[in-house]
Amino acid sequence: MTRIALVTAIAAAGVDDDLAPLLDACAHAGLAVQVRAWDDPTVGWSRFDAAILRSPWDYTQRLEEFLSWCRRVSSQTRLVNPLRVIEWNTDKHYLADLAARDVPVVPTVFVEPDAEPLPALQAFLAAHPDAMELVVKPSVGAGSKDAQRYGRSQEFAAANHLARLLDADRSAMLQPYLSSVDEQGETALMFFAGAFSHAIRKGALLRPDANAAEPLFAAESIAPRVPAQDELALADRVLAAARDTLQLREAPLYARVDLIRDNAGTPCLLELELCEPSLFFAHAPGSAERFASLLARTLGKVAA
């Protein structure tokens, strides 16, 4: 029987809402699945036929350690998604790669640790005179942790936030805050092996005059959503561009494409999650079962 490890983190124990429905679905599909933490040194990864990243969500605080683990485990078993996907997708500099392939991306300026924070911020504001608000966040991050929304009048507060990230040797991102997210939220589209599965609406996380979120796992407002045709078309375009960039012969086993609309109402890419996305099984009946069936086919085990 194919042995599969669903990879989480010690710090994520009990907070991955996808694990329970996925475990049930895998059991019904006849798959032998166990949940294991990537940072548990007692796990023998070579005992598994595949390790599937699901919620190693503390990697943003120790990326090099996590990537070293991925490299080691990928030599011991089949790592899903593949190592080169993980190395590329855990740092949001990938947005620049996709923008270079003409994918409409939320306008993003990356600021590296050797930059001067205030001049970098002022240059960004000068380049985006119509942006009434902006977002400062790390290029390696998850959810809203260490991300904050500022008005143009809060230039020095935003520069101080930027300086804290750079002083910690972290690359940072500056983006205009697109106000459509306050009313419409984000659309997150889930794909299994390149085929659309389901979508949800995520409410706005960044509120004006709030401190940068500190919890590792921030609460989100989630509801099912039927994506518009232009959102589906853009998501397909994003995934095709990612495959071309990474020279993948097959679509990733799972992907989540997060979109928001710009001030003209056109969808644009906020994030592409190929490493450890929440897949929101609870908001799409049958989605966990579809994913388990895909695992059974992909990993060579005929579902019972």
Secondary structure, 3 states (H helix, E strand, C coil): CCEEEEEECHHHCCCCCCHHHHHHHHHHCCCEEEEEECCCCCCCHHHCCEEEECCCCCHHHCHHHHHHHHHHHHCCCEEECCHHHHHHHCCCCHHHHHHHCCCCECCCEEECCCCCHHHHHHHHHHHCCCCCEEEEEECCCCCCECCEEEEHHHHHHHHHHHHHHHHCCCCEEEEECCCHHHHHCEEEEEEECCEEEEEEEECCCCCCCCCCECCCCCCCCEEECCCCHHHHHHHHHHHHHHHHHHCCCCCCCEEEEEEEECCCCCEEEEEEECCCCCCCHHHCCCHHHHHHHHHHHHCCCCCC
